[in-house]
Amino acid sequence: MNQQLSDTMWASNWTTVSNEARAHAETAAQHCHAKFAKLILAVAERFCAQPSPSNEEEFNRRVTQATFLTAKIDSIVHADTMAKLHLKVAVEILELTKEYCEQVSLGAEVLDESLSFTAAVRNLAQDEMLRRIRGDGSVSI
């Protein structure tokens, strides 16, 4: 295959992948508070702003990253939901989410980091719920 045809093929495939990623992010963001939506759109835009892959290996790496992006977006959506349900810790959840978005790349570690992040959000929410149930603002472990 000549180089120009190859470049066009990878660029076309990349356009499809990035458009699908952007659409997923936009749909997820529509259901979130504006601050969480902004984070979702920012992580998606960083992914979509990459230049077109120049070969099959690079394209396959991007497809894998798109899967990791989905996991990251889903974790942000979960955080948004927990913030809505636990308003007293919503600011803390948002701050955790910002750190997660800034620090976690779209490599294989995103899966483990997403689990850790989700657990941290869940712990904040559970602690807030226990304080509410006790009515005294304290949490004892």
N, C-alpha and C positions, 0 to 999 in steps of 0.2 A: 504494500500500500504506500502511495506516495505521502510525503510529509504533510503537504497541505490538506489532503483528505483526512489524514490521521488527526491533525490538529483540529479540524472542523468537527470531526466525530466526537472527540473528547470534550470540546467546548459545548457542543450540543447536549451531550449527556450530562455535563456539569450544570448546564442551565436548568435541565429538568430536576436534578437532585436539589439544587439550591432553591428553585422555585417551590418544590415540595416542602423543604425545610422551612422556608419563609411562611408558607401557607399554614403549616402546623403551628408555628410560633404565633402568627396573627390570630388564629382561631383560639389558641390557649389564652392569649393575652386578653381577648375580648371578655373573658369570664373572670378576670382578675382585677383586683384593686389597681389603680393607675401606677403606683410605685412598683408593684410586682410585675405588672405588664411591661413597664419600661425595662426592667431587668431581662425579661424573656426576650423582648425585641432586640435588646443589645447583644445578648449572647448569640442569637440567631444571625444578626447582622455581621458580627465578627466572623462567623462561619461562612456566610454567603459572600463576604467581601474577598475571600481568597481568589487568587487568579485561577483561570481554567487549568485543569491538569493537562500535562503534556504527554502522558502515556497511561497505559492500562494499570500499572502498579500504583501510580499516584491517584488515579481515579478510584481504584478499589479502596485505597486508604481514606479518601473523602467519603465514600459510601459508608465505611465503618464509622467515621466521625459523625456522619448524619445520624446514625443509630445512637451514638453517645450523646449527641445534641438532644435527641428525643428524651433520653433518660434525664438529662439535665433540666430540660423544660418541665418534664413531669414532676421533678422534685421541687421546682419553684412553684408550680401550681399547687402542690401539696402544702407547701409553706404558706401560700396565700390563703388556702382554705383554713388551715390551723389558725392563722392570724385573725381571720374573720370570726372564728368560733371562740377565740380566747383573746379578747380585745386588750386585756390588761398586760399581755406580753407581746402584743402585735409589733411594737417598736423593736423589741429584742429579736423577734423572729425576722423582721425585715433586715436588721443589722446582720444577723447570721446569714441570711440569704445573699446580701451584698458581698460578704466575705466569700461565700461559696462561689458566687459568680465570678469574682475577681481571681480567686486562687486556683480553681479547678479547671484544667484544660480539657480538651476533647480527646484525651488519650484513654487507654484502658482503665486508668485509675479512676475515671469518672464514675464507674459502677460502684466501686468500694466507697468512694467519697460521697456518692449520692446516698448510700445506705447510712453512712455515718451522719451526714447532714440531716437526713430524715429522722434519725434517732434523736439527734440533738433538738430538733424542732418538737418532736413528740414529747421529749422530757420537759422542755419548757412548758408545753401545754398541760401536761399532767401535773406538774408542780403548781401551776396556776389553778387548776381544777381542785387540787387538794386544799389549797389555801381558801378557795371559795367555799368548799364543803365545810371546812373547819370554822370558817367565819372569822378567824383571828389573824389572818394574814401570815401565819407561821407555817413552816413546813418542817416536819421532823422526819428524819430518816432512821 
